[in-house]
Each structure stands twice: as C-alpha cells, then as structure tokens.
Amino acid sequence: MASSSVHDAIIDPSAVDLWKTRKDRARFQWSSLAMLSPAFALLIILFLIPVGYAVYLGFTNLTLVGPTAVHWFYTGTQNLQRLGSDTEFRSSLELTAFFVIGSIVGVLIVGYGLASLLLRATPWVRVLVGGVVVIAWMMPAITAGMTWYASTTAQGTFATLIGLSNSDFLGSYPLLIVTIANIWSQTGFAMLVIGAALRNIPSEILEAADVENASKFQRFRLVVLPMLRPTMTAVVLLVALLSLANFSLIYVMTQGGPGNATNILPLYSYQQAFEFNNLAYGALIGNVMVIIAAVFGVLYVRVATKRSK
C-alpha cells in the first residue's frame, strides 16, 4: 500500500508541476548567455583559434628557415607517419610518463606527510616549515631550476654536504633529479590542499575509530583515505597537468640532456620546432601534449563537478 502511494505521488501531475516551479530546481536561463559571452569570446580568440591553427600546422611542411618557411602547404598525414616511426618521440613519451607519474607519487606522499605532521606540530613549527614549503611552491620555475642545478652538480651544495664535492648527481641521475626538483616545487600546493581536507574530517569519526581499537594503518585506510579520495584525485590531476607543462624547470637544469635523458615532450617539441627548424613537426608534437592535457582536464572537471554535487 505504501509502495503504491509513493508511486502515485511520483507520477502525480500536480507533483510534477510543483517540481517545475521550485526555485532551487536546476534550469537553464537564456539570459546567462549574455553574461557568459565575454568569456566565450576570450576562449575562442585565445584558445580555440590558436589550438585549431596549431593542429592545422601539424599537417603542413612549415619550417623556421628555408623555402617552406614562406611557401608552405598542406601535406596530409606525412608528419603523422613520421611521428609513428619516430623512436625519439616514443622515448620522449616514456620519459614524460616517468616524470609525470614520479612527480604525482612524490607530491602525494610528501604533501600528505607534511600536512599530517604540521597538523600536530606546535604553532611556530607549523609557521616555519609551512612557510618554507610554500615559498618553494611559489618560486618561479626558472629560479627553482637554477637552485637545483647549482645544488646537484659538481661542487654543489648536496655534494659538498655529504663530502663528495666532485660528484655530479645531475649528470649521473638526470631524470631522477629533475623529478625530485619538480616534486620539491609542487609539494606546497599538495600540503595546503590535503591539510585543509584533513582539518575538515570530523573528529567524531576518528574518535569512533579509536574506540573500535583500530590501528593507525586501519584508521588511515578505512577512515582517512576514503574521506580524502576526492581531494587526492584533484591533486593528482592538477599535478599531472602542471608537470606535463613544466618546460622551464627541465630546460634550465638540463636542456633535455645529457643526450636525451630528460627530453620530455615539451622539450622535444621545442627542439624540433626551434633547434631543428621543423615548425610543423614541433606543432604536431605540441598537439599530442594538448590531447593528453585535455584528457586530464576533462577528468579534473568531472571530479570537481561530482564533488560539488
């Protein structure tokens, strides 16, 4: 009987009409298009048109110098075929994956560790340590790159501190060092976001876990981690986007070397376009980065939208 009454209420036309008149009902207002038109115009002019033009250039033979620097034309899938057989591109893709994934893992671990420690630290320790980490995050990529280059090469700070002043860590472990430098420069963001999420966990839930005699690992796995999952997901996607576009840090430290040991996609695109003068092929590699970034961007928007709902 109860089920029947609920069903009747659901299909009752008066109930449907009441829902349509509710003020909190999600609805589209055509007048909002006028308010959004400046943003749409900027999006088209500053993003869609340049990206569309770059996509077109990827299918041409445009070069920086030479006859095709002026008289260039559409070449179809010629650059795509070259991309498919380019071993340096595949190597650059693998280096990019290592750099991005390593940065994500490092930022999550260090960021969560610092956030949880500062949550229990005394006020002056919280201000001192948190301030240093945030300063590292706000430091321009070029400055951070120069700092890490000076610290990890021979006669640098790290080598001198451990008594191996002639050791060139950057030359011996280039990809690892630039990944650590990227982690160092982005940890402040993760620390702030995760710290805010930790402070928003209700103390009653943690107290209930203690009453149930849950170990620290069980409390982290069954209570803290599920409540941090939306925040962690957002951090992962944003760090991935920031790392994928981090050209300045690696260029200042290694310029893609030694050899091609740190030649990730942004540097390989720059190298092809402005060092080898092949603007069209460099644009095509840039288009690959745009596609990868778009995937992460869509995922981030979906996570943010789901979280707000």
C-alpha positions in Angstrom: 0.0 0.0 0.0 2.8 2.4 0.9 4.6 1.5 -2.3 1.5 2.3 -4.3 1.1 5.7 -2.7 4.7 6.5 -3.3 4.3 5.5 -7.0 1.1 7.6 -7.3 2.9 10.6 -5.8 5.7 10.2 -8.3 3.5 10.2 -11.3 1.0 12.7 -10.0 0.9 15.6 -12.5 0.5 18.1 -9.6 3.7 16.9 -8.1 5.4 17.3 -11.4 4.1 20.9 -11.8 5.2 21.6 -8.2 8.8 20.5 -9.1 8.8 22.7 -12.2 8.0 25.8 -10.1 10.6 25.1 -7.4 13.2 27.9 -7.1 16.1 25.5 -6.4 15.5 23.4 -9.5 18.4 23.2 -11.9 17.4 25.0 -15.0 19.0 26.9 -18.0 18.5 30.6 -18.3 19.0 32.0 -21.8 19.8 35.4 -20.3 23.0 33.8 -18.8 24.4 33.6 -22.4 24.8 37.4 -22.5 26.7 37.3 -19.2 29.0 34.5 -20.5 29.6 35.9 -23.9 32.8 37.8 -23.0 34.3 34.6 -21.5 33.2 32.6 -24.6 34.8 35.3 -26.9 38.1 35.1 -24.9 38.0 31.3 -25.0 37.6 31.3 -28.8 40.2 34.0 -29.5 42.9 33.0 -27.0 42.4 29.2 -27.0 40.3 27.6 -29.7 41.7 29.6 -32.7 45.4 29.2 -31.7 44.9 25.5 -30.9 43.0 24.9 -34.2 45.7 26.7 -36.1 48.4 24.6 -34.4 46.5 21.5 -35.3 46.4 22.6 -39.0 50.1 23.5 -38.9 50.9 19.9 -37.8 49.7 18.7 -41.2 51.9 21.1 -43.2 55.6 21.3 -44.1 56.2 24.7 -42.4 59.8 25.3 -41.4 61.6 28.0 -39.5 64.0 28.8 -42.3 64.3 27.8 -45.9 61.8 27.8 -48.9 58.9 26.3 -46.9 59.2 29.0 -44.2 57.2 31.2 -46.6 55.7 29.0 -49.2 54.4 26.1 -47.1 51.4 23.9 -47.8 49.3 21.1 -46.5 51.0 17.7 -46.6 48.3 15.4 -45.2 49.4 12.6 -42.9 53.1 12.9 -43.7 54.0 14.2 -40.3 51.7 11.6 -38.6 53.6 8.8 -40.4 56.9 10.3 -39.3 55.5 10.5 -35.7 54.5 6.9 -35.8 58.0 5.7 -36.7 59.9 8.3 -34.6 61.8 6.4 -31.9 62.9 9.6 -30.2 59.2 10.5 -29.8 58.4 7.2 -28.2 61.4 7.7 -25.9 60.2 11.2 -25.0 56.7 9.8 -24.3 58.2 7.3 -21.9 60.3 9.9 -20.2 57.3 12.1 -19.8 55.3 9.3 -18.3 58.1 8.6 -15.8 58.4 12.3 -15.0 54.7 12.9 -14.5 53.9 9.7 -12.6 57.0 10.1 -10.4 56.0 13.6 -9.6 52.5 12.6 -8.7 53.6 9.9 -6.4 56.2 12.0 -4.7 54.0 15.0 -4.3 51.2 12.9 -2.8 53.5 11.2 -0.3 55.5 14.2 0.8 52.4 16.5 0.7 50.4 14.2 2.9 53.3 13.6 5.2 53.9 17.3 5.7 50.2 18.1 6.1 49.7 15.4 8.7 52.8 16.3 10.6 52.0 20.0 10.6 48.5 19.2 11.9 50.1 18.0 15.1 53.0 20.4 15.3 53.4 23.4 17.5 52.4 26.8 16.0 55.9 28.1 15.5 57.0 24.8 13.8 53.9 25.0 11.6 54.6 28.5 10.5 58.3 27.9 9.9 58.1 24.6 8.0 54.9 25.5 6.2 56.3 28.9 5.2 59.5 27.3 3.7 57.4 24.7 1.7 55.0 27.4 0.4 58.0 29.6 -0.6 59.4 26.7 -2.6 56.0 26.2 -4.3 55.7 30.0 -5.2 59.2 30.2 -6.5 59.3 30.6 -10.3 60.3 27.5 -12.3 63.4 29.2 -13.7 64.6 30.1 -10.2 63.8 26.6 -8.9 65.7 25.1 -11.8 68.8 27.3 -11.2 68.7 26.4 -7.5 68.6 22.7 -8.1 71.2 22.9 -10.9 73.6 24.7 -8.5 72.9 22.2 -5.7 73.2 18.9 -7.6 76.2 19.5 -9.9 79.8 19.0 -9.0 81.0 21.4 -6.2 77.3 21.9 -5.5 75.5 22.1 -2.1 74.4 18.5 -1.8 77.8 17.0 -2.9 79.7 19.3 -0.5 77.4 18.5 2.4 78.0 14.7 2.1 81.7 15.1 1.4 81.6 14.2 -2.3 82.2 17.6 -3.7 83.3 16.2 -7.2 80.1 14.2 -7.6 77.7 15.4 -10.4 74.4 14.0 -9.3 72.5 15.8 -12.1 74.8 14.3 -14.7 74.6 10.8 -13.2 70.9 10.7 -12.5 69.3 13.4 -14.6 65.7 12.2 -14.8 65.6 11.4 -11.1 67.0 14.7 -10.1 64.6 16.8 -12.3 61.7 14.7 -11.0 62.7 15.4 -7.4 63.1 19.1 -8.2 59.6 19.1 -9.6 58.3 17.3 -6.5 60.0 19.9 -4.4 58.4 22.8 -6.3 54.9 21.4 -6.2 54.7 19.9 -2.7 53.5 23.1 -1.1 50.3 23.0 -3.2 49.5 19.5 -2.1 50.4 20.2 1.5 47.9 23.1 1.7 45.1 21.3 -0.1 45.5 18.0 1.8 46.0 19.8 5.1 42.7 21.7 4.6 41.0 18.3 3.9 42.4 16.7 7.0 41.2 19.5 9.2 37.7 19.0 7.7 37.5 15.4 8.8 35.0 15.2 11.8 36.8 14.4 15.0 33.9 12.2 16.0 34.8 9.7 13.2 38.4 9.5 14.3 37.3 9.0 17.9 35.0 6.3 16.9 37.9 4.5 15.1 39.9 4.8 18.3 37.1 3.3 20.3 37.0 0.4 17.9 40.7 -0.2 18.6 41.7 0.5 15.0 45.4 0.7 14.4 46.9 3.7 12.7 47.1 2.0 9.4 43.5 0.8 9.6 42.3 4.3 10.6 44.2 5.7 7.6 43.0 3.0 5.1 39.4 2.8 6.3 38.6 6.3 7.5 41.1 9.0 6.4 41.8 7.8 2.9 38.2 7.4 1.8 37.4 10.9 3.0 40.5 12.3 1.3 39.9 10.5 -2.0 38.2 13.4 -3.8 40.9 15.8 -2.7 43.7 13.3 -3.6 42.1 12.8 -7.1 42.1 16.6 -7.7 45.7 16.9 -6.5 46.7 14.0 -8.9 45.1 15.6 -11.9 46.4 19.1 -11.2 49.9 17.9 -10.6 49.8 15.9 -13.8 48.8 19.0 -15.7 51.4 21.2 -14.1 54.1 18.5 -14.6 53.2 17.9 -18.2 53.7 21.6 -19.0 56.8 22.1 -16.9 59.2 23.2 -19.6 61.2 25.9 -17.8 62.4 23.7 -14.9 64.0 21.0 -17.0 65.2 23.4 -19.7 67.2 25.4 -17.2 68.6 22.3 -15.5 69.5 20.0 -18.4 68.0 21.4 -21.7 66.8 17.8 -22.3 70.2 16.2 -21.7 72.6 14.7 -21.1 71.9 13.2 -24.5 68.1 12.9 -24.5 67.9 11.6 -20.9 65.4 14.3 -19.8 63.9 15.2 -23.2 60.2 15.1 -22.3 57.5 16.1 -24.7 57.6 19.9 -24.2 61.4 20.0 -24.7 61.2 17.6 -27.7 58.5 19.8 -29.3 60.7 22.9 -28.7 63.8 21.1 -30.0 62.1 20.1 -33.3 60.5 23.5 -33.9 63.3 25.9 -32.9 66.5 23.9 -33.0 65.9 21.7 -36.0 63.7 24.4 -37.6 60.8 22.0 -38.2 57.9 24.1 -37.0 55.2 21.8 -38.4 56.5 18.6 -36.7 57.0 20.5 -33.5 53.4 21.7 -33.7 52.3 18.2 -34.2 54.1 17.1 -31.0 52.6 20.0 -29.2 49.2 18.8 -30.4 49.9 15.4 -28.7 50.5 17.3 -25.5 47.3 19.2 -25.9 45.3 15.9 -26.3 47.0 14.5 -23.2 46.3 17.7 -21.2 42.7 17.7 -22.4 42.2 14.2 -21.0 43.5 15.2 -17.6 41.5 18.5 -17.8 38.2 16.6 -18.6 38.9 14.2 -15.7 39.5 17.1 -13.3 36.3 18.9 -14.4 34.3 15.7 -13.9 35.8 15.2 -10.4 35.3 18.8 -9.4 31.7 18.7 -10.7 30.9 15.4 -8.9 32.4 16.8 -5.7 30.3 19.9 -5.8 27.2 17.9 -6.3 
